[in-house]
Amino acid sequence: MRVAVLGSTGQLGQDLVEMLRQSGKFDVTSLGHDEADCTEAESIRNAVVHARPQALINCAAFVRVDDCEDHAHDAFEVNALGALNVARACAEVDATCVYVSTDYVFDGAQNRAYVESDVTFPINVYGVSKLAGELLVRQTAPRSLIFRVASLFGKSGARGKGGNFVETILQKARKGEPLRVVDDIRISPTYTRDAAQVLCELLQDDVTGVIHSANAGSCTWHDFARAALELCRLDVPVEAVSSSAYPTRARRPRNSALASERLPDLVSTPMPSWQDALRGYLIEKGHIQ
């Protein structure tokens, strides 16, 4: 199967390219920003027509949530209009358009994890721009897969955010810096390798529609930080604080945990717990044996 990955230098994109190639079942074209700019319709069309993939995975995104509040035009240019350009190119070559989306399309008001059938209602510009991208992809591409992920962490780190949460916590702990982490926001930490593995399976079976892919369970950022430190045997106190102690330009959902009502019937192996995923990540990075 011919697959193109747009945004292949990002945190999820790099793991996707690696795992798709390792499987031996895909002919992979890696499209970085230099090869294809989703905000330029002709650029993306030329790249897709040249590659003629059977599926294209769009990982390109403006992901700096607070900056989206100040630069809404840029957020929509990449996350919505860029997604539309990609979807149109996919439609031209009859390729499945896979759009990587986010937990931030929900408002965080409910007290359980969000599943695919829950009503979307984003509360910040980033979430609105990603939801707009979802809708544009679904109405444009004859075949599409909206692949929602949450609180990603992976070996390459998020280029737009300068790393990932786990590495930041470990670095501060080893430097002896005080650790204060919010304990009133629930998340579903998701290891990029696990998400990439799921997407590989979904591509093979030509799955379409909306899918949530997150490691099983949920926790607060404080729980996540403590778990990373304990696995690395770093006896460092972590103060639990309210999110109000760190005011941000963009509102964050109080609960952005994801679960899936579809995935158990579609993949051979259930998503590991976030605790097991964290251990796997720390081993991959050489923090623990």
N, C-alpha and C positions, 0 to 999 in steps of 0.2 A: 504494500500500500504506500502510495506517495503522500508524504505529509510535509507541509511547510510550517515552520514555527516563527512567528513574527514577535519581536521582542526577545530574541533568543539569548541575549546577554544578561537578562534580568535574573532574579533569584529563582523563580519557578522555571523560566525559559531554559536556563542552563541545565537543570536537572531533567527537564523534558527531553531535550535534545540527546543527552547522554543515555537516558533510559530507552528512548525510542530506538536508538542505534544499537544498544546492547541487546535488545530483544531479538534482533535479526529479522523482524517481520515488517520493517518499515524502511522506505527509501526517504531519507530526511534531508530537507533543504532548510538551512539555518538562515534566517533573515534578520540581521541587525539593523539598527537605524540607518547606517550608511547604505545598506542595500535597498531598503524600502522604508519610506516615511509615510505612516498611515495618514498624516494630515495633508498629504499631497496626493490627490486622487490619481493623477497620471503615474506618479511614482509607484504607488502600490499596485495599480492595474498592470503596469509593465512587468513588475516582479512576479505577480501571480500568473499572468499569462505565460511568461517565460518558464516558470516552474511547473505549471499545470498540475497542481496537487489534487489529490482526491479529498483531502481535508486540510484546512488551514487553522492553526491554533493562534489566536490573537492574544498574546500576553502583553502587548504594548499598552502602557497606561501612565497617566499622570497620577501618582500615588501619594504625594505629599498632602495629607488631608488638610492641614492648617493653611498651606499655601493656596489650596483650591478656593478658600474663602476670599482671598485677596486677588486671585487670578482666575476667576470663574471662566473667563473666555478661553484661557489656555486649557483648563480642565475639560470643558465641553469640546474644544477643538480635537483633543486626543481621545477622550473617553467616549464621546458620543459621535461627533462627525467623523472622527478617524475610524471608529467602528463601522459606521455607515459605508465609508469608502472601501473598507475591507470586505464587508458583506456584498457590496455590488460587484467587486472583483471575483469573489467566490461564486456568485450567481452566474457570472459570465462563463466561467470554466466548469460549472456544475460541480463545485466542491462543497463539502460540508463546512460550514463556518462555525468554529468553536470560539466562543467569547468568554474569556476568564473574567468573572465578576467577583462580587464581594459580599460579605456579611453586612456591610454598611447600607445595603438597600432596605434594611429594616429599622424600625424606630427604637427597638430595645425595650418596649413597654411591657411585653409579656414575661411571665416568670418561668418559661420553659424554653428549650432550644427551638429555633426556627426551622421549619421544614419547607419543602418546595411549594406546598399549597398555601402557605401563609401569605397574607396580604402584605405587599411591600409599602413602605412609607418612610423614605430616607429623611434624616433630620439635618444633614449638612450638604454642602455643595458637591463634595466628592461623591457621596452616595447618590445624589440626584443625577449627576453626570453619568455614573455607571448604570443606573437604572435606565436612563435615556438610551445609553448604548445597547443595553439588553433589548429594549423595545425596537430600536432601529434594526438590529440584527434579525430579530424574529420576523419583522414585517418585510425584510428585504431578501434574505437568503432562503431559497426553497427548503434547504435542510440546515438546521442550526442546532447547536448544543450550547446552552448557557451553563457554564461550569463555575459555580460559586465556591469560593474558598474563604478561609478566615485566619487572621493572625498568623501569617506565614513565618516560618523560620527555616533557613537552609544554609548550606555551606558557603554559598557565594555572598549572602547578605543582600539586602535590598539596595540597589544602586541609588535610587532616589531618596533613600532615608539614611544612607551612610552606615549600613550594617544591619544587625538585628538585635532584638531585645536580650536574648540569652548572652550574646557576646558582650554587650554593654554591662550587664549585671556582673559577669565574671571578671571583666576588666576592672570595674570599680572595686569589687571585693578584694582582688589581689593587690590593689593599690592602697587598700585601707580606707577608702572613701566611704562616708556614711551612705547607707542604702535606705531610701524611703520610697515605697511602692504602693500604688493605689490598691485598695481592697474592696471597692464597691462597684467594679465593672467586671462582668463575667464574659469570658471569651472561650473559644475553642481553638487552642494552639494547634497549628497544622504544619507538619514536617513536609517540606516540598517534595522529598523523595516519595513519600506515601501518596501525596496528591498526584504526582506524575505517574506513579504505578497505576492508580485508578484510571487516569485518563487514557493510558495505553490500552487498557482493557476495553474501555468504552468505545474507543476508536475502532478496535477490531470488530466489535459487534454493531457498529454503525448506530449507536444510541443517539437520540435527539431529545429535544425538550430542555427542561431545567433539572440540573443535578447539584446537590450539595455534597461537597467532599471536604470533610474535616475529621481530624482524629477524634476518636470516641471520648465522650465526657466533656466536662467544662470545668473551669476554675477561674479564680481572679488573677490579675497580674501579680498580686502578692504571692498567691499560692504557686504560681509558675516560677517566680524568682526563687522562692525557698526550695522548691524541688530541684532546680538546677544546681543550687549551692550544695544541697545535701548529697546529690549524686557525685559532685566533684569533691566532696568531703572538705568543704570550706565552712568552718564554723564561724559564720559572720552573721550578726543580727540584722534583721530586715524590719524596719519600722513600717507598720501598716498605717496608711493615711487615706483620707478621703480625696476623691478626684478634685474636689473644690480647692485643695491645696496646690493644684497645678492647673490654673485656669488656662484654657486654650481658645483660640479664635473659633475653631469648629466644635460644635457639640458632638459628643460621642454617645452612642447608644449605651444604656446601662447594662443591657444584656444583648450581646451579639453572638451568642453561642449558636452553632449550626448542628443540625442532625438531618438525616435523610430518610424519607419514607420510600424511596425508589432504589437506592444503591444496594441494599442487601440482596435484592433479586437479580442484580446485574453483574456483580463481581464475584470471583471465585473465593477471595479471601476478605473478610471484614477489615475495615480500617482499624489499626491498632489503637489502643488508648493513647491519650496525649502523654501519659507518663512513660509508656514504652517507646513512643516516638522520640521523646526528649532524650531518653537513654541512647537510642540509636544515633541520634544527631551528635551527642557528646562523644560517642565512640568514633563516629566518622571524622569528627574534628580533632581527635586525639586528646581530648580533655580527660577521658577516663579509658580504662582498658575493657 
